[in-house]
């Protein structure tokens, strides 16, 4: 999914009092002072100040759910070396607490670096503006996956009762782009996980919206992965399934029929959503034993799964990529 140009989003932020200058880094690093012994300063809109890290609470409207641990570690190292170059934006919510408007990654990295205070700029914003600012910041930095972006749009449309036209104007998107994004939330949860993890693209899954059954959507999505269908190929597959919903079952390899255990099926679905790829659990002859089969569809996809399963921080990414290119198997079993 292509992202909008940052120029348009800069105008959106300007309308909210967060122009391009608010997103630009300072020209030189600021020293990190010792922890203050007095209370946090009173909020003064637009004026930078140092604020205790513990006084800042997360943005309730943060659309981003996943944060790359390796990227956070790199940012932590940069903060330790150079300080925080761009102040965070916060709003006063009373009781000595301040809600974050922009700068989630910087706040997380600052905590990892053990900083007692961070530079902030105080802003005034309504809940609707807060949600909008958080969304725009993430879009501008291309931090959101398509499903996170769709959920953020839906929240602004429903909770704050914006029209698609008004929302499109505010975030510098076309109305059709907003509508197509939100429609992704009508996909089965497992299919949404494929999109969120980058296994399938919006173009590949959009045709699946015409399939009414969630089970059929999952089946089609798995077929698209396994056969590496293009967006046009996915459209042809959907047309075929609309005519005959059992078309894929008829062409599948015959297998020994066995009634799946409901708990095993639930475990498969949970793993599929979590890993964003096809997962099969094969029960063994002995009770409580079996095999867990996880499918991947490229070297990069396998690297992504290894990172999820092992918690790898990406330090040896190039070495892993070289090793993965030599692998020809399309499934691995654990």
C-alpha positions as CSV (number, residue, x, y, z in Angstrom):
1,X,0.0,0.0,0.0
2,X,1.5,3.3,-1.1
3,X,1.7,6.0,1.5
4,X,0.7,9.6,1.0
5,X,3.3,12.2,0.4
6,X,4.5,13.9,3.6
7,X,3.8,17.3,2.2
8,X,0.1,16.8,2.4
9,X,0.3,15.4,5.9
10,X,2.4,18.3,7.0
11,X,-0.6,20.5,6.0
12,X,-2.8,18.3,8.1
13,X,-0.6,18.7,11.1
14,X,-0.4,22.4,10.6
15,X,-4.2,22.7,10.8
16,X,-3.9,21.1,14.3
17,X,-1.1,23.3,15.5
18,X,1.6,20.7,14.7
19,X,3.3,21.8,11.6
20,X,6.3,20.4,9.9
21,X,8.7,22.2,12.3
22,X,7.1,20.3,15.2
23,X,8.2,17.0,13.5
24,X,11.7,18.2,12.5
25,X,14.6,17.4,14.8
26,X,16.5,20.1,16.6
27,X,19.9,21.0,15.2
28,X,21.9,19.8,18.2
29,X,21.4,17.3,21.0
30,X,20.2,18.5,24.4
31,X,21.9,17.5,27.6
32,X,19.9,15.2,29.9
33,X,19.8,17.0,33.3
34,X,19.7,15.3,36.7
35,X,16.2,14.2,37.9
36,X,14.3,17.2,39.2
37,X,13.6,17.3,43.0
38,X,10.6,19.5,42.5
39,X,7.3,18.9,40.9
40,X,6.9,19.0,37.1
41,X,6.6,22.5,35.6
42,X,3.2,23.9,34.9
43,X,2.2,23.3,31.3
44,X,2.8,26.2,29.0
45,X,1.5,25.7,25.5
46,X,4.3,25.7,22.9
47,X,7.2,26.2,25.3
48,X,9.7,23.3,25.6
49,X,10.5,21.9,29.1
50,X,12.0,18.9,30.8
51,X,9.4,16.5,32.2
52,X,9.8,13.4,34.4
53,X,9.3,10.2,32.4
54,X,7.1,8.8,35.1
55,X,4.7,11.8,34.7
56,X,3.9,10.8,31.1
57,X,1.1,8.4,30.3
58,X,0.5,6.6,26.9
59,X,-1.7,8.0,24.3
60,X,-5.1,6.3,24.6
61,X,-5.6,6.7,20.8
62,X,-2.2,5.3,19.7
63,X,-3.1,3.3,16.6
64,X,0.2,1.4,16.5
65,X,0.1,-2.0,18.3
66,X,3.5,-3.4,17.3
67,X,6.9,-1.8,18.0
68,X,10.1,-3.3,16.4
69,X,12.3,-4.2,19.4
70,X,15.5,-4.0,17.2
71,X,14.6,-0.5,16.0
72,X,13.8,0.6,19.6
73,X,17.2,-0.7,20.7
74,X,18.9,1.3,17.9
75,X,17.0,4.4,19.0
76,X,18.0,3.8,22.6
77,X,21.6,3.7,21.6
78,X,21.2,6.9,19.7
79,X,19.6,8.6,22.7
80,X,22.3,7.5,25.0
81,X,24.9,8.9,22.6
82,X,23.2,12.0,21.3
83,X,20.2,12.7,23.6
84,X,16.6,13.2,22.4
85,X,16.8,15.7,19.4
86,X,13.1,16.1,19.0
87,X,10.8,17.0,21.9
88,X,7.8,14.9,22.7
89,X,4.3,16.5,22.5
90,X,2.1,16.1,25.6
91,X,-1.1,17.5,27.1
92,X,-1.9,18.2,30.7
93,X,-4.6,15.9,32.1
94,X,-4.3,17.0,35.7
95,X,-3.0,15.4,38.8
96,X,0.6,15.9,37.8
97,X,0.1,13.6,34.8
98,X,0.6,14.4,31.1
99,X,-0.8,12.4,28.2
100,X,1.4,11.7,25.2
101,X,0.4,13.2,21.9
102,X,3.3,12.3,19.7
103,X,6.6,10.5,20.4
104,X,5.7,7.0,21.5
105,X,8.9,5.4,20.2
106,X,11.1,8.2,21.7
107,X,9.4,7.7,25.1
108,X,9.8,3.9,25.0
109,X,13.5,4.2,24.0
110,X,14.1,6.9,26.7
111,X,12.8,4.5,29.3
112,X,15.0,1.7,28.0
113,X,17.9,4.2,28.2
114,X,17.1,4.9,31.8
115,X,16.4,8.6,31.4
116,X,14.7,10.4,34.3
117,X,13.4,13.3,32.2
118,X,12.6,14.0,28.5
119,X,12.2,17.2,26.6
120,X,8.5,18.0,25.9
121,X,6.4,20.6,24.2
122,X,3.0,21.2,25.9
123,X,-0.1,21.3,23.6
124,X,-3.8,21.7,24.0
125,X,-5.9,19.1,22.2
126,X,-9.4,17.6,22.3
127,X,-9.7,13.8,22.3
128,X,-10.6,13.9,18.6
129,X,-7.5,16.0,17.8
130,X,-5.4,13.7,19.9
131,X,-6.5,10.7,18.0
132,X,-6.0,12.5,14.7
133,X,-2.5,13.7,15.6
134,X,-1.4,10.2,16.7
135,X,-2.7,8.8,13.4
136,X,-1.1,11.4,11.2
137,X,2.3,11.1,13.0
138,X,2.3,7.3,12.3
139,X,1.2,7.7,8.7
140,X,3.8,10.3,8.0
141,X,6.5,8.0,9.3
142,X,5.0,5.0,7.6
143,X,4.9,3.2,11.0
144,X,1.4,1.6,10.7
145,X,0.6,-1.7,9.0
146,X,-2.6,-1.6,6.9
147,X,-4.8,-3.1,9.6
148,X,-3.6,-0.7,12.3
149,X,-4.3,2.2,9.9
150,X,-7.8,0.8,9.1
151,X,-8.7,0.5,12.8
152,X,-7.5,4.1,13.4
153,X,-9.7,5.4,10.5
154,X,-12.7,3.4,11.8
155,X,-12.3,4.9,15.3
156,X,-12.2,8.4,14.0
157,X,-15.2,7.7,11.8
158,X,-17.3,6.1,14.5
159,X,-16.2,7.4,17.8
160,X,-15.8,11.0,16.7
161,X,-18.4,10.9,14.0
162,X,-16.3,12.2,11.1
163,X,-17.4,11.7,7.6
164,X,-15.1,9.9,5.2
165,X,-14.8,13.1,3.2
166,X,-13.8,15.1,6.3
167,X,-11.3,12.4,7.5
168,X,-9.8,12.2,4.0
169,X,-9.2,16.0,4.0
170,X,-7.6,15.9,7.4
171,X,-5.2,13.1,6.8
172,X,-4.5,14.0,3.1
173,X,-5.9,10.8,1.7
174,X,-8.6,10.2,-0.9
175,X,-12.1,9.2,0.2
176,X,-11.8,6.0,-1.7
177,X,-8.5,5.2,0.0
178,X,-10.2,5.6,3.4
179,X,-13.2,3.5,2.4
180,X,-11.0,0.7,1.0
181,X,-8.8,0.7,4.1
182,X,-11.8,0.4,6.5
183,X,-13.3,-2.4,4.4
184,X,-10.3,-4.6,5.4
185,X,-11.8,-4.9,8.8
186,X,-14.6,-7.0,7.3
187,X,-12.1,-9.8,6.6
188,X,-11.7,-12.8,8.8
189,X,-9.3,-12.3,11.7
190,X,-6.8,-14.7,10.3
191,X,-6.8,-12.9,7.0
192,X,-6.3,-9.6,8.7
193,X,-3.3,-11.1,10.5
194,X,-1.8,-12.1,7.1
195,X,-2.1,-8.5,6.0
196,X,-0.8,-7.0,9.2
197,X,2.3,-9.2,9.1
198,X,3.0,-8.4,5.4
199,X,2.3,-11.9,4.2
200,X,-0.4,-10.8,1.9
201,X,-1.0,-7.4,0.3
202,X,-4.2,-5.3,0.2
203,X,-4.4,-6.1,-3.5
204,X,-4.4,-9.8,-2.8
205,X,-7.0,-9.8,0.0
206,X,-9.4,-7.1,-1.3
207,X,-11.2,-9.6,-3.6
208,X,-11.8,-11.8,-0.6
209,X,-14.3,-9.3,0.7
210,X,-16.9,-10.6,-1.8
211,X,-16.7,-14.0,-0.1
212,X,-19.4,-14.0,2.7
213,X,-18.0,-16.8,4.7
214,X,-15.0,-16.2,7.0
215,X,-14.0,-19.9,6.6
216,X,-14.0,-19.4,2.8
217,X,-11.9,-16.3,3.2
218,X,-9.3,-18.1,5.3
219,X,-9.2,-21.0,2.8
220,X,-8.8,-18.6,-0.1
221,X,-6.1,-16.6,1.7
222,X,-4.1,-19.8,2.4
223,X,-4.4,-20.8,-1.2
224,X,-3.2,-17.4,-2.4
225,X,-0.1,-17.7,-0.1
226,X,0.7,-21.3,-1.1
227,X,0.5,-20.6,-4.8
228,X,1.9,-17.0,-4.6
229,X,-1.1,-15.6,-6.6
230,X,-1.0,-12.0,-7.8
231,X,-3.8,-9.6,-7.1
232,X,-5.3,-10.5,-10.5
233,X,-4.9,-14.2,-9.7
234,X,-6.7,-13.6,-6.4
235,X,-9.6,-12.0,-8.3
236,X,-9.8,-15.0,-10.6
237,X,-9.7,-17.4,-7.6
238,X,-12.6,-15.5,-5.9
239,X,-14.7,-15.6,-9.1
240,X,-14.2,-19.4,-9.2
241,X,-15.2,-19.7,-5.5
242,X,-18.3,-17.6,-6.0
243,X,-19.4,-20.1,-8.7
244,X,-18.4,-23.1,-6.6
245,X,-17.5,-22.6,-2.9
246,X,-16.1,-26.2,-2.8
247,X,-13.8,-25.7,-5.8
248,X,-10.6,-25.8,-3.7
249,X,-11.7,-28.9,-1.8
250,X,-12.3,-30.8,-5.0
251,X,-8.7,-30.1,-6.2
252,X,-7.1,-30.8,-2.9
253,X,-5.0,-33.9,-2.3
254,X,-7.1,-36.6,-0.6
255,X,-6.4,-37.0,3.1
256,X,-7.5,-39.3,5.8
257,X,-10.6,-37.8,7.3
258,X,-10.5,-37.2,11.0
259,X,-12.7,-35.1,13.1
260,X,-10.5,-32.3,14.4
261,X,-10.4,-31.7,18.1
262,X,-12.1,-28.4,18.9
263,X,-9.2,-27.3,21.1
264,X,-6.7,-28.2,18.4
265,X,-8.6,-26.2,15.9
266,X,-8.8,-23.2,18.3
267,X,-5.0,-23.5,18.8
268,X,-4.4,-23.5,15.0
269,X,-6.5,-20.4,14.6
270,X,-4.7,-18.6,17.5
271,X,-1.3,-19.5,16.1
272,X,-2.4,-18.4,12.6
273,X,-3.5,-15.0,13.9
274,X,-0.4,-14.6,16.0
275,X,2.2,-15.6,13.4
276,X,0.3,-14.3,10.4
277,X,0.8,-17.4,8.3
278,X,-0.8,-20.9,7.8
279,X,-0.4,-23.2,10.8
280,X,-1.4,-26.8,11.0
281,X,-1.4,-29.1,14.1
282,X,-1.3,-32.8,13.3
283,X,-2.3,-35.0,16.2
284,X,-0.2,-38.1,16.8
285,X,-1.5,-41.5,17.6
286,X,-0.5,-41.1,21.3
287,X,-2.7,-38.7,23.2
288,X,-1.1,-35.3,23.8
289,X,1.5,-35.7,21.0
290,X,1.6,-34.5,17.5
291,X,3.4,-32.1,15.1
292,X,3.2,-28.3,14.6
293,X,3.6,-27.3,11.0
294,X,4.2,-23.6,10.1
295,X,4.2,-22.5,6.5
296,X,6.3,-19.8,5.0
297,X,6.5,-18.4,1.5
298,X,9.8,-16.7,1.0
299,X,13.2,-16.3,2.7
300,X,12.1,-13.0,4.2
301,X,8.9,-14.6,5.5
302,X,10.9,-17.3,7.2
303,X,13.2,-14.7,8.7
304,X,10.2,-12.8,10.1
305,X,8.8,-16.0,11.6
306,X,12.2,-16.8,13.2
307,X,12.3,-13.4,14.7
308,X,8.8,-13.9,16.2
309,X,9.6,-17.4,17.5
310,X,13.1,-16.7,18.9
311,X,12.9,-13.1,19.8
312,X,15.8,-12.3,17.5
313,X,16.9,-8.7,17.6
314,X,18.1,-8.6,14.0
315,X,21.8,-8.1,14.9
316,X,22.9,-10.8,12.4
317,X,20.3,-10.1,9.8
318,X,22.6,-10.2,6.8
319,X,24.1,-13.5,7.9
320,X,20.6,-15.0,8.3
321,X,19.5,-13.8,5.0
322,X,22.4,-15.4,3.3
323,X,21.6,-18.7,5.0
324,X,17.9,-18.5,4.3
325,X,18.5,-18.0,0.5
326,X,20.0,-21.5,0.5
327,X,16.9,-23.1,1.9
328,X,14.5,-24.5,-0.6
329,X,12.0,-26.2,1.7
330,X,8.6,-24.4,1.9
331,X,7.6,-25.7,5.3
332,X,9.2,-26.5,8.5
333,X,8.0,-28.6,11.4
334,X,8.6,-28.1,15.1
